[in-house]
């Protein structure tokens, strides 16, 4: 399977009883199938790039805005709860100033993966901007969202980000 001249996968076709069973027509159809599969794989990859933040691998703000509107519409229509949590890294500018932007990027990445690991599969966590994150919790009333937010706050508080001789600790609000 090729995309823009580079190999992105392999498609193998075998026949259980005889070698050389496939004719020119079969190979032409297989080539057409391989082209379509390659295009679909590449389109999926491009879509994923367009909705995710390159640093944290979380959803980006554009995707968040679209999904939040959809979740609100769904919640209104079916009279379901939906909660939004805004999460901000405390004193992040000071951390960047003291330790540099590469360390800040490391903190953002570790924090993002830690928070994602502590959420349900259908929760939507996005990098909202800079050091801010947004969480959409479908089917979650205010009390449940408060519990989730507090759990995330505690998990992040226990997180250590190794940096040479010293470990960094961050908190979120």
Secondary structure, 3 states (H helix, E strand, C coil): CEECCEECCCCCCCCCCCCCCCCHHHHHHHHHHHHHHHHHHHHHHHHHHHHECCCCCCECHHHHHHHHHHHHHHHHHHCCCEEEEEEEECCHHHHHHHHCHHHHHHHHHHHHHHHHHCCCCCCEEEEEECCEEEEEEECCCHHHHHHHHHHHHHHHHHCCEEECCEEECCCEC
